[in-house]
Amino acid sequence: MATYRVGILGATGAVGAEIRQLLAERQFPVGELRLLASPRSAGQTLAFAGESLPVRPVSASELQNLDIVLASAGGSVSREWAPVAVQQGAVVIDNSSAFRLEPGVPLVVPEVNPQALQNHRGIIANPNCTTILLCVVIYPLHQAQSIQRVVVATYQSASGAGARAMQELLRQTQQILENQPATTEIFPYPLAFNLFPHNSPCNDQGYCQEELKMIQESRKIMGLPALRLTATCVRVPVLRAHSEAVNLEFSQPFPVAKAQEILGNSPGVELVENWQNNYFPMPIHASGKDAVLVGRIRQDLSHPCGLDLWLCGDQIRKGAALNAVQIAEYLIQKNWL
């Protein structure tokens, strides 16, 4: 079997660590793994496949002779180094927002639009985490019957802001339980025992960047540039895994049983419904899972063509690292590197 020279840019972050774990778990054909990060992280060693590998400071020379770069180090880092890697022959799968809406850059969820990978020019964008989870679930329904409008509210965990944010939530929880004031460094407000609208900047229409990402990226991924979609994004005191309450309006009535059957057989989706015990998807059970959990599918009583549903998915895994690794696997399978 052919092997590939792989670089992880942002190797010391939460997503970088998950990518490294997934490459081992899924037996990705790694011939050489190069761990890249900022100069302040250089010198660390990280385990992979029974070896201890050094973390190297990213540079043009360190990006030479790589086949695939899995980047998760932020938009400014990707804008600087992704073109360098491509120029030297690598395909870059980028987890930041730097290239997602650029014309000619595929924005891909493998369960939805893998065909977009065929015409890549070296850079492939990994969508935003909430967008990935949403599209994996609603696209199979759209294939059966066209979606006219989407209204979504997200309940986003601390992991979406990185490993330090997760530690902040744990620290704040302990502080409050000990009757101490909750101190903030990553988030603008205490998250423990609290929630607040997503803290990304808002535009002059009152939509924050996270909400706009869901709108614009979903349209591009699903090939529906005129899709009516509105979102309200909220940060909640959950350590890992995002949740979404989704209302869908279709062109015609969509039987609940049909939606359950479709989602129960859709790739990347796990149907979780136990109405007798009021058991539906929860972040605590989605954490660490590859699949997006979906349930509580019901008729929208306000609209004859509407459905409501609830989903949960691991933000670090399917919402970031796994999606990127799946893209790399698909490129190899189709010989599209």
N, C-alpha and C positions, 0 to 999 in steps of 0.2 A: 504494500500500500504506500502511496506517495505521502510524504510528510511535508509540513509547511513551517516556515519561520514566522513566528507570531510575536508581536509586541503588544504589551498592555501599557497604554499611556494613562497615568493616574492609578498606578498599580497599588498604592498604599491606601486609597480611599475605600469606602464601603462597597461601591459598585466594582471597583477593580479587584477587590478580594473575592467578590462573588463570581466574577468572570474567571478568575484563576481556579476557583473551586469547580465551576461548571466544566471547564476544559478537561479537568481530571475526571469528573463524574461521567461525562458523556464520551470519554475516550476520544477526544478530538485529536486528529493526527498531527500532533505537535512534534516537529523535528528539533526546533530550538525555541525557547521562550525567553523573551527579553522584557524585563520589568523596568519601566521608565516612570519617572516622577520628577518633581521639582528638585533643585539642588539641596534644599533643606531636608529632603527625605532620603537622599543618597546615602549609601553606606549600610542601610538596613538589609537584612536577609529575610526572605520569605520562602516558605516551603512549597514545592510543587513536585509531584510524582516521586516522592522519596528523596528529593534533593533540596538543598538550601541555595536559593538563587539570590544574587546581589541586586539591590535596587540601584539603577543607574540614573544620573541626571540626563534629562532629555536633551538631545543635540542632533545636529544634522548627521554627524558620523554614527550616532547610535541608531538612527533610523535607516541606515544603509542596509541593503541586502535582506530586507524583510518582505514577506509576501502579504501579510495581513497585519494591520494595526487596529486594535480595539481601543478606542479613545474614550476616556471618561474623566477628563481633568478640567472641564469648564470651557465656556465659549471662547474666551480670549486665548487660552492655550491651544485649542483646536484651530482657531483661525491662523495662528502663527505657525503651527507645526504640521497640520494635515497636508497643506500644499507641498511642503518639503518632502514628506513621506511619499506622496503620490509621484512627485517628480523623480524620485529614486526607485520607483517601480512597485510600491506597495498599494494595496487597496485599503482605504481607511473607512472603518465603520464607526461613526462618531455619535456619541451619546449626548452631546450638548445641543443647544438650540442654534448653533452658529450657522448651519447650512440647511436646516429643515425646509425652509420655504423658498430656497433658491431654485430658479428654473433650471432644469437639467440635473438636479440632484435627487435621486430616488429617496423617498421617505417611505419606509417599508415596515409592515407587520407581516411576517411570513405566512400567517394563516389567512391573510386578506389579499395582499397584492404582491406576491413574490415575483410576478412577471416584470415588475418595474425594475428589478435588479439587472435585467439583461442589457440595458443600455447605459449602465453606469459609466462615469468618466473618472473613476478612481475614488470618489468620495460618496459614501452612502450614509444617509442620516437615520439615526434611531429616533423614533418619535418620543414625545413626552410621555411620562409614565401613565398619567390618567387617560391620555388618548389611546394608548396601546390597549389598556384594559377595556375601555369602552368599545373600540372597534372590533376586538376579538369576539365580543358578545353580540353586537348589533348587526354586524355585516352579514352573518348567515341568515338573519331574519330579513334583511334588506334584499338578499338574493331571492328569497321566496316571495316577497311582496314589498314594493318600493316604500321606503320611509319618506315621509313628507316633512316631519319636524321632530327635533329631539330637544328635550328639556332635561338637563342633568344637574344634580347637586353632588359635589364630591366631599368626602370626609377623609382628609389626607393626613397620614401619619407623620411622625417626626422624621422617619427615615428618608422622606423626600428631600430633606435639607441636609442629609449627610450624617456620618457617624458622630460628629460632635453634637449635633442636634439631638440625637438619641441619648447621648450621655447627659445632655442638659435636662431632658425630660426626666430621666432617672434621678438626677440630683435635685431637681425642683420637687419631685414627689417626696423624696426623703426630707427635704427642708420643711415642706408643709406639714408632713406627718409629725415632725418634731417642733411644730409651732414656731418655725422660723420664716422670715420673708423669703419668697422665691426669687433668686437672682437670675438675671438674663444676660446672655452673651450672644447667642445665635439668633434667637427670636426677639422681636421688639417687645413682646409681652409674655408673661408666664403662660406656659402651655399646660402644665400639670393642673388637673381639676378645672380646666378652662378650655375654651375654644375661641377662635376668631377668624374672620374672613382672611383668605390667603394674603400674605404680606408682600407679594410682588407688586410693583408699582401699577397704578391705575391710569388709564388714558382719560381723555376729556369726556368720554361717554360713560365713565364709571366702571369699565371692565378692567380687571387686573390682567397682568401678562399671562398668568396661568389659565385664566378663562379664555383669553384670545388664542392661546396655543391649542386648546381643545377644539375651538371653532375652526381655525384655519387648517390645522393639521388633519383633522378628521375629514374635511372636505378633500384635501389632497390625496390622502390614503385611499379613501373610498371612491375617488373619481367622481365626486359630486360637488362641483364648485358652487352650486347654488343651494346646497343643503341648508335648511333653516335649523340652526342649532344655537341654543343659549345655555350658558353654564354659570353656576355659582360655586366657587371653590372655597372650602373651609379647612383650616388646620385644626386637627382634633388630637387629644392626648392619648394617642395610640402609638406604640413603639414602632411597629412595622406592619405594613400592608394597608393599602388604601381601600375605601369603600365608595360606592356611587349609587345614588337613587336616580333611576332613569325613567323618564316618560317618553314613549314613542307614539307618534301619530303616523298611521299608514294610509295608503290610498284607498283601502277597503278594510272592512272588519277583519281582524286577525284572531282566529280562535286560540284560546289559551292552550288547549291541548296540542295544537299544531306547533306553537312556539316551544312548548316543553319538549316535544319530540325532536324538533330541529336542534335545539340547544343541547339536548342530551346526547346528540350524535355529532356535534361540531368539534373540530380539532381545537385543542387548547382550552376547552371549556368543560367544566364539571357541574352538572345540575345537582343542586343541594336543596331539596324541598321535603320537609316533614311537617305537614300542616297540623297533624294531631298533637305533636309535641312543640309546635311553634319554633321549629329548628330550621334556620336558614343560614346563608353564608355569614361568617364572622371573621374579622381580621385575625383573630388568634388561631383560627384553623386554616386560613389562607397563607399564613406566614410559612415560608419554606417550601411552598408548593409551586409546581410549574404552571398548573392550570389556573384559569380565572374561575372562581366559584360564582354561580348565578342561581337565583331562586326568587321566591315570593312573586312569581309571575302571575299577573292578575289583569282582568279587564279594567280599563280606565272608566269609571262610572260617569265621568264628565264628557266623554267623547266616544261615539260608537266605533270609531276606527283606532282607538287608543289602547296601548298596553303599558303597564307599569312593571318594573322589575328592580331587583337589588343585586349588586355584584360586589365581590371583594377579590383583590389580587395582591400578591406580594410585589410591592413597588420596586424593591431592589432586584428581585429575580425576574419575573416576566416583564415588569415595568421598565427594566433597564438591561441587566446583564444577560439574561436568557435570550431576550429578543435579539441582541447583538450577536450572540453565539449562533443562534438559529440562522441568522442572515449569512454568517460565515460558512456554516454547514451547507446551506443551499447553494452558495456560490461554488463551493467545491463539487457538490453533487452535479451541478449543471455545467461545470468547467467554465464558469463565467468570471474567474479571477482576472 
